[in-house]
Amino acid sequence: EEEEEEEEEEDIFAVEKPTGPSEAPVTSTKPSVETDKTVFHGKQEKDYQGRGWSEPPRDRKPIQETCYVPKRHVHTWKGHTKGVAAIRFFPIHGHLLLSASMDGTVKIWDVYGDKRCMRSYMGHAQAVRDICFSNDGTRFASCSWDKKMKLWDTET
């Protein structure tokens, strides 16, 4: 089985070589690189003090690590065109929510203020399987069914 998989990989990334002098130049059958793109949906990326939109509000204290049973519905965020595979809260403060969708996009949502989509990240060709913030929240990783893992800057 392993040999068959290796042969398939070799076939996918095979390089066509010309057989004669009049043949076309060497071409690669590797898949083309998608363009990664983000769209900011907020009012402004920096406030009057120069702070970025992903920084927690000054009056927001770090969240506690205790889990409680949900008692009521608080809010529904709408924006993905297909199902959501994973969600993650922003580290320490939890003022932003990151969502990975089957539509191939990752969106970041404001939880504390307007409760709206702040930025959309597009770059995967297939459904996004999982996401994870870095410890300080400045970057996050996304992995997709297109067999690619991407590292994104949260603010850009």
KAWO-V367238 format. One record per pair of residues at least 24 apart in sequence whose C-alpha atoms are under 10 Angstrom apart, sorted by sequence separation. I is the first residue (numbers start at 1). GAP is how many residues later the second one is. D is the distance in Angstrom with one decimal. If there is no record, write none. Layout:
i=<I I>
gap=<GAP GAP>
d=<D D>
//
This chain:
i=<80 81 102 103 104 106 124 80 101 102 103 104 106 123 124 80 101 102 124 65 80 100 101 102 123 63 64 79 100 101 62 63 64 99 100 101 62 63 64 79 100 101 61 62 63 78 99 100 121 61 62 63 77 99 100 121 60 61 62 77 98 99 121 56 60 61 77 98 55 60 98 119 121 54 56 57 75 106 119 56 79 105 118 119 55 56 57 77 78 79 56 76 77 78 105 55 56 75 76 77 80 104 54 55 79 91 96 104 54 85 86 88 90 91 98 100 102 104 53 84 85 86 87 88 89 90 91 92 100 101 102 83 84 85 86 87 88 89 90 91 92 93 100 82 84 85 86 87 88 90 91 92 84 85 86 90 91 108 90 91 89 90 90 60 54 54 57 54 56 57 98 53 54 53 53 38 41 38 39 40 41 42 38 42 45 42 44 41 42 43 41 42 40 41 42 40 41 39 40 41 39 40 38 39 40 38 39 55 37 38 39 54 55 37 38 54 36 37 38 36 37 35 36 37 34 35 36 34 35 33 34 35 34 33 54 55 53 54 53 52 46 45 45 36 38 38 40 36 38 40 38 39 38 37>
gap=<24 24 24 24 24 24 24 25 25 25 25 25 25 25 25 26 26 26 26 27 27 27 27 27 27 28 28 28 28 28 29 29 29 29 29 29 30 30 30 30 30 30 31 31 31 31 31 31 31 32 32 32 32 32 32 32 33 33 33 33 33 33 33 34 34 34 34 34 35 35 35 35 35 36 36 36 36 36 36 37 37 37 37 37 38 38 38 38 38 38 39 39 39 39 39 40 40 40 40 40 40 40 41 41 41 41 41 41 42 42 42 42 42 42 42 42 42 42 43 43 43 43 43 43 43 43 43 43 43 43 43 44 44 44 44 44 44 44 44 44 44 44 44 45 45 45 45 45 45 45 45 45 46 46 46 46 46 46 47 47 48 48 50 52 54 55 55 56 56 56 56 57 64 65 66 67 67 68 68 68 68 68 69 72 73 74 74 75 75 75 76 76 77 77 77 78 78 79 79 79 80 80 81 81 81 82 82 82 83 83 83 83 83 84 84 84 85 85 85 86 86 87 87 87 88 88 88 89 89 90 90 90 91 92 100 100 101 101 102 103 109 110 111 114 114 115 115 116 116 116 117 117 118 119>
d=<9.3 9.4 7.3 5.5 5.2 9.6 7.6 7.8 9.5 4.0 7.5 8.9 8.4 9.9 8.8 8.8 6.2 5.7 8.5 9.3 8.2 8.2 5.6 7.5 8.5 9.0 8.6 8.4 5.5 7.5 8.9 6.2 8.9 9.3 6.8 8.8 5.3 5.3 9.7 9.9 6.3 9.9 8.7 4.4 6.5 10.0 8.7 6.5 8.4 6.4 7.5 9.1 8.0 7.6 9.8 9.9 7.0 9.4 9.3 9.6 7.8 9.8 9.3 9.3 9.2 9.7 9.5 8.5 9.9 8.0 8.5 8.8 9.3 9.0 9.5 9.1 9.2 8.1 8.4 6.7 9.1 9.7 9.7 8.7 9.3 8.3 8.1 7.4 8.5 7.6 6.3 8.9 7.1 8.5 9.8 8.7 8.4 8.1 9.9 8.0 9.8 7.7 8.5 9.3 9.6 9.9 9.8 9.1 7.5 8.5 8.5 9.4 9.4 7.2 9.1 7.9 9.1 9.4 10.0 9.3 7.1 7.1 8.2 7.3 9.2 7.0 7.9 8.5 9.2 9.6 9.4 9.3 8.7 6.0 5.7 7.4 6.9 8.3 9.1 6.3 8.2 9.9 9.2 9.2 9.0 6.8 6.8 8.8 7.6 9.0 6.6 8.8 9.8 9.2 9.3 8.6 6.0 8.6 6.2 9.8 9.6 9.5 9.9 8.6 9.4 10.0 8.5 8.9 9.0 9.1 9.8 9.6 8.9 8.4 10.0 9.6 9.9 9.4 9.5 9.8 9.9 9.6 9.4 9.7 9.5 8.4 10.0 8.5 7.6 8.9 6.4 5.2 8.6 4.9 7.4 6.0 5.4 8.5 4.4 7.7 5.5 6.6 6.8 5.2 9.0 5.4 6.7 9.0 8.3 4.4 8.4 8.4 9.2 6.0 6.0 8.2 7.6 5.2 8.5 5.8 6.2 8.3 4.2 9.9 9.5 6.0 7.8 6.3 8.8 9.6 7.5 9.9 7.5 9.9 7.4 9.4 9.7 6.5 7.3 7.2 10.0 8.1 9.2 9.4 9.7 10.0 8.9 9.4 9.9 8.3 9.5 8.7 7.1 9.3>
//
